[in-house]
């Protein structure tokens, strides 16, 4: 694995990963099979892209894609919760 030149890159990745883990652990209670499959497909794409960007040593782009996925997942969860509660 390539060396990272900046410890800031590590802290950004750790912070984003912690946010994603929190969402996954605490916010998917009202999801059905279809919703979980959609999340899984998006996550698979994120992992594929992440592997590419890390291989290219473009850690900033990986962080950008990870943040974009977290933003999408947050909105997706909020939309599904509103549907679940009839709002």
Secondary structure as GFF3:
##gff-version 3
##sequence-region A 1 87
A	DSSP	alpha_helix	7	26	.	.	.	ID=ss1
A	DSSP	alpha_helix	33	55	.	.	.	ID=ss2
A	DSSP	alpha_helix	59	84	.	.	.	ID=ss3
###
